[in-house]
Amino acid sequence: MAGRRFFRKGGDERTHHIHMFQEGHEEISRHLAFRDYLLSHPDEAQKYSRLKQRLAAEFPMDIKGYVNGKNDFIKKVDEKAKHWAANEGDHHVDEVD
């Protein structure tokens, strides 16, 4: 993703990853809305978690296959999150607790 820096911790047993953007980047609000929507909708977060686990097992050495497998789900949640955020106001947390 252009303009993003991505950091991982844990190597093959990854425990964390961080997306970083320059302040004011157009993708920040989308990422925060996605995160906040999932935090407020645990059923959707569970679906996403199960999808990622299935894709990780299906594409253990194919990051493109893994990412492509998440694409449709992410687009649907992005759309829901955009509408949810517009109705909820700007209540997101700027930092991870």
Secondary structure, DSSP 4 states (H G I P E B T S, - for coil): -TTEEEEEESGGG--EEEEEE-TT-TTHHHHHHHHHHHHH-HHHHHHHHHHHHHHHHH-TT-HHHHHHHHHHHHHHHHHHHHHHHHHH-S---SS--
